[in-house]
Amino acid sequence: MILEYEGKKPEIHPTCFVAESADVIGDVVIGEHSSVWFRTVVRGDVNFIRIGKYTNIQDASEISSPWGTGRFSTDATSSRTSSSVWAPS
């Protein structure tokens, strides 16, 4: 599901694959040739999330950036299945 949150809608490059059961919410940008797999949550509700080109976010992962921390940005990376990735403080 692709959801707008507080006026910010995810921007997903047309070459990306986003599984139907993935949730991409808010201030999120996903670069070219990247993929977001099944049951993954990418939540740009507090800070922005930038997933660069050629990045693979595997099944059941969670990416978010809580209050008072940094922001998440990457290129050419792969997450492990069921990973939780939080931006560094």
Secondary structure as GFF3:
##gff-version 3
##sequence-region A 1 89
A	DSSP	beta_strand	2	3	.	.	.	ID=ss1
A	DSSP	beta_strand	11	12	.	.	.	ID=ss2
A	DSSP	beta_strand	17	18	.	.	.	ID=ss3
A	DSSP	beta_strand	23	30	.	.	.	ID=ss4
A	DSSP	beta_strand	35	36	.	.	.	ID=ss5
A	DSSP	beta_strand	41	51	.	.	.	ID=ss6
A	DSSP	beta_strand	56	57	.	.	.	ID=ss7
A	DSSP	beta_strand	62	64	.	.	.	ID=ss8
A	DSSP	beta_strand	72	74	.	.	.	ID=ss9
A	DSSP	beta_strand	84	86	.	.	.	ID=ss10
###
